[in-house]
Amino acid sequence: MIQIVLKGDPISTQHLYGHWAMGKRVIRHLTPKGIKLKEDYAWQAKSQYQGKPLEGPLEVSLKLYFKDKRVRDWDNWHKASMDSLSGIIWVDDTQIKKATVEMGYDKAARIEVIVKEI
């Protein structure tokens, strides 16, 4: 089992990606804010886990802690954190076969991640 904590206020996926229109085609891209957040999460993960990336199927439990009690959708907050852990905790996030997400409130905003091999 691997446990890591990603400090900082979780940011919605909608605020991390932009869109470019190229004729009829729309290209989705990570904004500078999104790039910075993913890099920050990756450095935090590397400082807490120095092992090799896991290779088999995984179960992940996330606890998202926000500073305020605004209403939020549960599914908009974990894409950046999961993508940033690829190549560090696991080879690729397609290995995640079971995931649970809990949301809470605390003065210290963070994402707590627990990873288990299944």
N, C-alpha and C positions, 0 to 999 in steps of 0.2 A: 504494500500500500504506500502511496506517495501522497503527502499533504503539502500544499503550498498556499500562500496567501498573497494575492495581488492587491497592493494598496492603491487607494484612490477611488474616486467616485465612478462607478460603472457608467459608461456612456452608451446611449442607444445606437444601434446600427445605423439608423436613419441619419445620425449626425456625423457618421464616419465616412460615408460614401457620397460621391457626387455623380452627376450624369452628364455626359456629353452627347449631343445629338449630331450624328453624322449622316445626313440625308434621312432615310427612313430608319436607320439603325441607331439605337441608343446604347452607348457604352458606359458601363458602371465602373467607377474608379475610386480608389481609396484617397481621401483628402489628406492634406498635410497633417491635420489634427489626428486622423485615423492612423497614419503612418507612425507618428510620434507615440501614440498610445500603444500600438502593437509592439513597437521597439521597447518601450518602457516595460510592458508586461513580460517580454522575452528576457530582458535583463534581470528583472525580479525573479523570474523562474530559474534562470541560470545560477543566480546567487543562492538559491535554496535547494537545487537539485543538480548534482554533478554526475549522476549515473548515465548509462546509455539509454537512448529512447526505447521505450517498450515497443514490442513488435506484434503482439497478439491482440485478440479482442479485449475491449476494455469497458469498464463501468465507471462513470464519472458522476460525482455528486457536487453540485454547486450551491453555495450559499451566498447570495448577493445582499450586501448591506448598504443601504442608502442613508444619507444624512437627514432626509425629510420624508414625509409620508404622502407625497404626491402619488396619484394613481399611475401605475405603470403596467404595461403588458409584460408578461414573464418572458416572452420569446425574443425581445429586442435587445437583450443586454449581454449575451454571452458569445456572440460570434467572434468579436475581436479577441477576447481572451482565449477562446478555444483555438482559433487560427494561430495565435502567437505562441502556443505551446507545441505546435508541430515542429518536429526536429529536435525538441528539447525533452519533453516528457514522453511523447509518442512519436512514431515516424510520421503519421498523418492522422488527422481527426476522423477519417473514415473508419478507423479502428473502433470508434466509440459505438457500442451496440446497445448500451443502456445508459440513460442519463436522468438525473433528478435535479430539479431546480427549486430552491427555496428562496424567499425574499424576506428581508427583515430590515430593521432600522437601528442605527447606532451612530454615535458621534464620529467614530472612525469608519468612514466608507471603505469597502473592500470587497473582494471576491475570494471566498475560501473554496479551494479545489481539493477534492479527494479523488484519487484515481486507484482503481483496483483492476488487476488482471482477472479475466473470467474464462 
